[in-house]
Amino acid sequence: MMLFTQTIKGGDKVKKWLISFLCIFALVGCSIGTDMTNTPTKKVEAYMDGYQKLDDSVVNDIDALVNNTKYTVEQKTRYKELMKKHYKDLKYEIKEEKINGDKATVEVEVEVKDYSKVLSSNVIPDEIKDEEGNYSEEAYYDYQLTQMEQVKETAKYTITFYLTKTNDEWKIDDLSEATKQKIHGIYIY
């Protein structure tokens, strides 16, 4: 205590040091209290990371997507596994963030497997017809899934995410159907 008392009597240097220390402490305290995940870029990164990590909402979306197909139980399982692998392999890079008041855009380049050629193919090979030469929807879906499982080619897309700040929280606006298709690798020009 005596040392402290003597230092205070030392004058202006101690006061300046004490004020500087308190300012630094206040700044550090303010930055600790700031939510560093509440930026447009961080929200988009968390969204895209959710695909790569297969978070619960992504798995639920896959389930909903699969359940709305005409696939057999086996085909649904194959498609679900295909999409899980697709999302784990998805790559993205944040290119630019722009903020204008409570609105923001984040431009992202994504690289995904390109399933568009398989899905847009109008060719129906003989192998998907039954013994009588009739078209078989089940065989066609098996063929299509096999083709998708063999896709190695990727596509790069630039996607612009739109965000709105509400109650001091940035939220991604609803995605367009074209944006969703780009992320899923099924976008057909």
Legacy VTK file of the C-alpha trace (Angstrom):
# vtk DataFile Version 3.0
C-alpha trace
ASCII
DATASET POLYDATA
POINTS 189 float
0.000 0.000 0.000
2.816 2.346 0.802
4.387 1.807 -2.618
1.085 2.625 -4.299
0.659 5.769 -2.210
4.133 6.946 -3.047
3.565 6.313 -6.741
0.385 8.367 -6.773
2.253 11.242 -5.211
4.693 10.867 -8.116
2.509 13.000 -10.296
1.327 13.214 -13.901
3.097 10.126 -15.245
1.094 7.872 -12.979
-2.161 9.626 -13.842
-1.455 9.256 -17.560
-0.514 5.614 -17.059
-3.671 4.976 -15.021
-5.898 6.714 -17.578
-4.245 4.791 -20.432
-4.706 1.527 -18.560
-8.391 2.266 -17.901
-8.971 3.211 -21.559
-7.364 0.008 -22.785
-9.373 -1.991 -20.259
-12.596 -0.297 -21.419
-11.814 -0.952 -25.086
-11.036 -4.612 -24.437
-14.215 -4.921 -22.394
-16.285 -3.385 -25.183
-14.828 -5.655 -27.842
-15.395 -8.730 -25.699
-19.051 -7.753 -25.352
-19.462 -7.339 -29.119
-20.814 -10.377 -30.940
-18.188 -10.987 -33.612
-20.471 -13.543 -35.284
-23.145 -10.950 -35.991
-21.808 -9.620 -39.281
-23.224 -10.330 -42.724
-20.096 -12.241 -43.741
-20.092 -14.343 -40.558
-23.781 -15.195 -41.029
-23.138 -16.385 -44.598
-20.058 -18.331 -43.499
-22.117 -20.058 -40.793
-24.809 -20.853 -43.359
-22.338 -22.364 -45.832
-20.437 -24.184 -43.075
-23.758 -25.744 -42.088
-23.805 -27.530 -45.434
-20.233 -28.756 -45.099
-20.809 -29.960 -41.539
-24.272 -31.362 -42.323
-25.949 -29.539 -39.462
-29.455 -30.553 -38.395
-31.263 -28.033 -40.606
-29.384 -29.250 -43.689
-30.132 -32.900 -42.917
-33.805 -31.981 -42.369
-33.830 -30.200 -45.740
-32.330 -33.280 -47.411
-34.987 -35.471 -45.770
-37.770 -33.169 -46.970
-36.308 -33.094 -50.474
-35.928 -36.882 -50.616
-39.426 -37.498 -49.264
-40.914 -35.398 -52.052
-39.489 -37.624 -54.788
-40.981 -40.629 -56.530
-37.906 -42.672 -55.585
-38.145 -46.105 -54.024
-36.912 -46.517 -50.441
-33.518 -47.716 -51.727
-33.269 -44.838 -54.195
-34.114 -42.326 -51.453
-31.265 -43.704 -49.357
-28.860 -43.446 -52.308
-29.943 -39.890 -53.077
-29.614 -38.818 -49.436
-26.066 -40.206 -49.251
-25.215 -38.560 -52.585
-26.362 -35.168 -51.306
-24.519 -35.566 -47.990
-21.283 -36.218 -49.856
-22.052 -33.330 -52.207
-22.457 -30.878 -49.324
-19.335 -32.087 -47.514
-17.338 -31.516 -50.731
-18.839 -28.066 -51.363
-16.264 -25.278 -51.447
-16.904 -21.587 -51.072
-15.047 -18.317 -50.861
-16.410 -14.998 -49.621
-15.643 -12.373 -52.254
-17.231 -9.158 -51.029
-19.477 -7.684 -48.360
-21.442 -4.466 -48.768
-23.494 -2.891 -45.988
-26.003 -0.110 -46.540
-27.811 0.665 -43.288
-29.917 -2.360 -42.316
-29.359 -4.095 -45.656
-26.298 -5.996 -46.810
-25.072 -8.231 -49.583
-22.377 -10.860 -49.420
-20.976 -12.183 -52.679
-19.787 -15.790 -52.526
-18.158 -18.036 -55.088
-19.252 -21.648 -54.630
-17.809 -24.746 -56.268
-20.044 -27.798 -56.360
-20.421 -31.049 -58.270
-22.246 -30.299 -61.515
-25.259 -32.607 -61.809
-26.997 -30.388 -64.368
-25.922 -32.423 -67.408
-27.296 -35.627 -65.908
-30.573 -33.971 -64.944
-31.054 -32.162 -68.248
-30.323 -35.195 -70.398
-33.294 -36.180 -72.560
-31.650 -39.365 -73.752
-33.325 -42.505 -72.513
-30.891 -45.390 -73.030
-32.175 -48.852 -73.851
-30.974 -50.148 -70.487
-33.776 -48.321 -68.674
-36.516 -50.082 -70.584
-38.097 -53.274 -69.379
-37.935 -56.607 -71.282
-40.866 -55.561 -73.449
-39.133 -52.348 -74.458
-41.360 -50.126 -72.303
-40.070 -47.185 -70.349
-39.555 -47.936 -66.615
-39.577 -44.963 -64.249
-37.869 -46.953 -61.466
-35.111 -48.089 -63.823
-34.749 -44.523 -65.106
-34.234 -43.194 -61.559
-31.662 -45.935 -60.875
-29.850 -44.947 -64.057
-30.004 -41.239 -63.159
-28.691 -41.833 -59.621
-25.857 -43.979 -60.960
-24.922 -41.192 -63.369
-25.026 -38.612 -60.573
-22.849 -40.789 -58.321
-20.207 -40.831 -61.062
-20.069 -37.064 -61.597
-16.602 -35.640 -61.028
-16.978 -32.343 -62.903
-17.589 -29.235 -60.830
-19.193 -25.895 -61.527
-18.429 -22.511 -59.993
-21.162 -20.011 -59.367
-21.194 -16.524 -57.932
-24.061 -16.153 -55.504
-25.192 -12.944 -53.863
-26.731 -13.397 -50.435
-29.038 -10.632 -49.260
-29.259 -9.901 -45.559
-31.434 -7.695 -43.386
-30.635 -6.423 -39.909
-33.568 -6.710 -37.523
-33.260 -6.017 -33.783
-29.465 -5.712 -34.197
-29.261 -9.227 -35.697
-28.220 -9.916 -39.302
-30.380 -12.541 -41.017
-30.103 -14.037 -44.479
-33.142 -13.239 -46.612
-34.981 -16.112 -48.300
-32.896 -17.589 -51.085
-34.132 -17.636 -54.653
-34.804 -21.011 -56.255
-31.861 -20.448 -58.635
-29.527 -19.849 -55.668
-30.686 -23.054 -53.968
-30.176 -24.992 -57.215
-26.631 -23.632 -57.528
-25.773 -24.817 -54.008
-27.348 -28.215 -54.744
-25.409 -28.557 -58.013
-28.580 -28.907 -60.077
-28.717 -25.464 -61.658
-29.565 -25.710 -65.363
-28.939 -22.550 -67.417
LINES 1 190
189 0 1 2 3 4 5 6 7 8 9 10 11 12 13 14 15 16 17 18 19 20 21 22 23 24 25 26 27 28 29 30 31 32 33 34 35 36 37 38 39 40 41 42 43 44 45 46 47 48 49 50 51 52 53 54 55 56 57 58 59 60 61 62 63 64 65 66 67 68 69 70 71 72 73 74 75 76 77 78 79 80 81 82 83 84 85 86 87 88 89 90 91 92 93 94 95 96 97 98 99 100 101 102 103 104 105 106 107 108 109 110 111 112 113 114 115 116 117 118 119 120 121 122 123 124 125 126 127 128 129 130 131 132 133 134 135 136 137 138 139 140 141 142 143 144 145 146 147 148 149 150 151 152 153 154 155 156 157 158 159 160 161 162 163 164 165 166 167 168 169 170 171 172 173 174 175 176 177 178 179 180 181 182 183 184 185 186 187 188
